[in-house]
Amino acid sequence: MRLPRQLCSCVLLLAALPAFAAPAEYALDPVHTRVQFAIDHAGFSKAIGTVSGSAGTLVFDPDDWSTARVEVSIPVSRIDLGDAKWNQATLARGLLDGERHPVATFVSTRVEPIDAQRAVVHGNLTLRGETREVALQVVRNALKRHPLPPFRRTVGFSATGMLSRSAFGADAWKSMIGDAVELRLEVEATRSRGGTPDDAADAPTPDAAAPDAPPDAPPVEPAP
């Protein structure tokens, strides 16, 4: 039995669609995911700090940002302002209260697509035991197979946002420290394992070298 021409065309079109054009789960890479913040220091400058080691999951469809979901744990106890005494002071009870609340969390609630590369991600940030909504301006940098073993499909984003520290109860030193906190996030996430078709298609043969890598490049990325 011959199929109608229009039906054949639809079947061929569906078969040609890339396998990754659907929601997929990714695991955040704690080495290449970093939270940076800047806050006014007595009007003289912006104090800049970072938090490394964030972990979590991302569900993402590059063709439909509105279905994206993200859950992240941020180890605020790993804050780094470039000085051990400042790190300790920032984790004090009146600021981040790191002893009682060593981890912050962000859970997305909705995503507003802007275009193919940009979206606004709204979510609940829990910091110091207080939960408030935060909006992040997100740009997708890349979605492709990582050039180093194990050659997993990887997605990368940059994001910016603002929050009020006093809204989370971190209200000490008002005469010295500003209230507005500027956020910048750099995020990489790797496709979770599960034998998905696009991972199998992307995996090079065992003898294949990483694209654009020099002949003496190390086979794996060095641990931090």
C-alpha positions, 0 to 999 in steps of 0.5 A: 500500500502506498502512503499519500504524498503529504503523509510521506513528506511529514514522515520524512520531515520528522525523521530528519529532525535532530534528536536533541530538539526535545527536552533533555536533562543536564547536570551542572558542571561544578568546575565550570559553573561560577556565581559572581557578585558585586556590591558597593563598598562604602561608595569607594568601589564594588567588592567582587566575590565568587562562589564555586562548586554549584551543583544541580540539574537543568531540563532544556529544549533549545526549541522551546525555552518555556519548558526549561527547568533548573534546580541549583544548590549554591555552597555559600560557605565557599564564598571568596572575596580574595581575603580570608578575613573578609570571607569569614566576616561575610559568613557572619550571622548578620550577613550570610549566616554561613554556619546555619545556612551553608547552602543557598538554592535556586528553583525556577518557576517560569521561563519567558523566552525572548528569542532563540538565544535569550530568555528571562528565568524566574525562580525562587532563591532561598538564602539564609532561610528566606525565599524570594523571587529572583529574575535572571537575564539568560543568554545561551552561549553554546549547545554542542558536543564537548571537544574533550572526552567523554565527548558529552553534549554540553550547554553553556549559559551566561546570566545576570540579575539583581537582588536586595540583600536586606530582603533575605535578612542580611542587613548588617553594616548598612553604612558600609555595605550597599543593599543592591547585589549585582549577580553574574553567573557562568554555567556549563551543564553536561547531558545526563547519561541515559543512552539517548540517540543524540549522545550515541550519534555524537560519540566519536570512535575511540581513536578519534582526536578532539576537534581542533586539539593540538597533537599533544593535548591531554586526553581529559581536562585536568582536575582543579 
